[in-house]
Amino acid sequence: MITAFWHCESGSFAMQNLRFYRAKQPLLERKTIGFTKH
């Protein structure tokens, strides 16, 4: 999944990916925190 993310890095598409990644970051962090609590 991450490889595909880096593969598609070009022009405005890269910016879209970056925004998508930034939006996903808090979600991932919350998941990791919940996972470590278990």
mmCIF file of the C-alpha atoms, coordinates in Angstrom:
data_MODEL
# 
_entry.id   MODEL 
# 
loop_
_atom_site.group_PDB 
_atom_site.id 
_atom_site.type_symbol 
_atom_site.label_atom_id 
_atom_site.label_alt_id 
_atom_site.label_comp_id 
_atom_site.label_asym_id 
_atom_site.label_entity_id 
_atom_site.label_seq_id 
_atom_site.pdbx_PDB_ins_code 
_atom_site.Cartn_x 
_atom_site.Cartn_y 
_atom_site.Cartn_z 
_atom_site.occupancy 
_atom_site.B_iso_or_equiv 
_atom_site.pdbx_formal_charge 
_atom_site.auth_seq_id 
_atom_site.auth_comp_id 
_atom_site.auth_asym_id 
_atom_site.auth_atom_id 
_atom_site.pdbx_PDB_model_num 
ATOM 1  C CA . MET A 1 1  ? 0.000  0.000  0.000  1.00 0.00 ? 1  MET A CA 1 
ATOM 2  C CA . ILE A 1 2  ? 2.784  2.409  0.936  1.00 0.00 ? 2  ILE A CA 1 
ATOM 3  C CA . THR A 1 3  ? 4.777  1.432  -2.157 1.00 0.00 ? 3  THR A CA 1 
ATOM 4  C CA . ALA A 1 4  ? 1.796  2.280  -4.342 1.00 0.00 ? 4  ALA A CA 1 
ATOM 5  C CA . PHE A 1 5  ? 1.528  5.577  -2.488 1.00 0.00 ? 5  PHE A CA 1 
ATOM 6  C CA . TRP A 1 6  ? 5.131  6.502  -3.279 1.00 0.00 ? 6  TRP A CA 1 
ATOM 7  C CA . HIS A 1 7  ? 4.816  5.149  -6.834 1.00 0.00 ? 7  HIS A CA 1 
ATOM 8  C CA . CYS A 1 8  ? 2.069  7.605  -7.732 1.00 0.00 ? 8  CYS A CA 1 
ATOM 9  C CA . GLU A 1 9  ? 4.009  10.650 -6.559 1.00 0.00 ? 9  GLU A CA 1 
ATOM 10 C CA . SER A 1 10 ? 3.805  13.175 -9.394 1.00 0.00 ? 10 SER A CA 1 
ATOM 11 C CA . GLY A 1 11 ? 2.397  16.685 -9.759 1.00 0.00 ? 11 GLY A CA 1 
ATOM 12 C CA . SER A 1 12 ? -0.946 17.510 -8.177 1.00 0.00 ? 12 SER A CA 1 
ATOM 13 C CA . PHE A 1 13 ? -1.621 13.822 -7.600 1.00 0.00 ? 13 PHE A CA 1 
ATOM 14 C CA . ALA A 1 14 ? 1.231  13.821 -5.094 1.00 0.00 ? 14 ALA A CA 1 
ATOM 15 C CA . MET A 1 15 ? -0.388 16.754 -3.315 1.00 0.00 ? 15 MET A CA 1 
ATOM 16 C CA . GLN A 1 16 ? -3.692 14.865 -3.167 1.00 0.00 ? 16 GLN A CA 1 
ATOM 17 C CA . ASN A 1 17 ? -1.879 11.861 -1.721 1.00 0.00 ? 17 ASN A CA 1 
ATOM 18 C CA . LEU A 1 18 ? -0.134 14.058 0.826  1.00 0.00 ? 18 LEU A CA 1 
ATOM 19 C CA . ARG A 1 19 ? -3.422 15.569 1.940  1.00 0.00 ? 19 ARG A CA 1 
ATOM 20 C CA . PHE A 1 20 ? -4.956 12.094 2.147  1.00 0.00 ? 20 PHE A CA 1 
ATOM 21 C CA . TYR A 1 21 ? -1.984 10.854 4.166  1.00 0.00 ? 21 TYR A CA 1 
ATOM 22 C CA . ARG A 1 22 ? -2.191 13.826 6.520  1.00 0.00 ? 22 ARG A CA 1 
ATOM 23 C CA . ALA A 1 23 ? -5.889 13.185 7.029  1.00 0.00 ? 23 ALA A CA 1 
ATOM 24 C CA . LYS A 1 24 ? -5.162 9.530  7.781  1.00 0.00 ? 24 LYS A CA 1 
ATOM 25 C CA . GLN A 1 25 ? -2.373 10.274 10.258 1.00 0.00 ? 25 GLN A CA 1 
ATOM 26 C CA . PRO A 1 26 ? -4.546 11.033 13.343 1.00 0.00 ? 26 PRO A CA 1 
ATOM 27 C CA . LEU A 1 27 ? -6.617 7.945  12.597 1.00 0.00 ? 27 LEU A CA 1 
ATOM 28 C CA . LEU A 1 28 ? -3.489 5.779  12.488 1.00 0.00 ? 28 LEU A CA 1 
ATOM 29 C CA . GLU A 1 29 ? -2.205 7.350  15.686 1.00 0.00 ? 29 GLU A CA 1 
ATOM 30 C CA . ARG A 1 30 ? -5.469 6.626  17.461 1.00 0.00 ? 30 ARG A CA 1 
ATOM 31 C CA . LYS A 1 31 ? -5.314 3.033  16.230 1.00 0.00 ? 31 LYS A CA 1 
ATOM 32 C CA . THR A 1 32 ? -1.747 2.608  17.479 1.00 0.00 ? 32 THR A CA 1 
ATOM 33 C CA . ILE A 1 33 ? -2.598 4.109  20.866 1.00 0.00 ? 33 ILE A CA 1 
ATOM 34 C CA . GLY A 1 34 ? -5.578 1.788  21.197 1.00 0.00 ? 34 GLY A CA 1 
ATOM 35 C CA . PHE A 1 35 ? -3.434 -1.141 20.119 1.00 0.00 ? 35 PHE A CA 1 
ATOM 36 C CA . THR A 1 36 ? -0.679 -0.431 22.656 1.00 0.00 ? 36 THR A CA 1 
ATOM 37 C CA . LYS A 1 37 ? -3.271 -0.069 25.442 1.00 0.00 ? 37 LYS A CA 1 
ATOM 38 C CA . HIS A 1 38 ? -4.512 -3.621 24.907 1.00 0.00 ? 38 HIS A CA 1 
# 
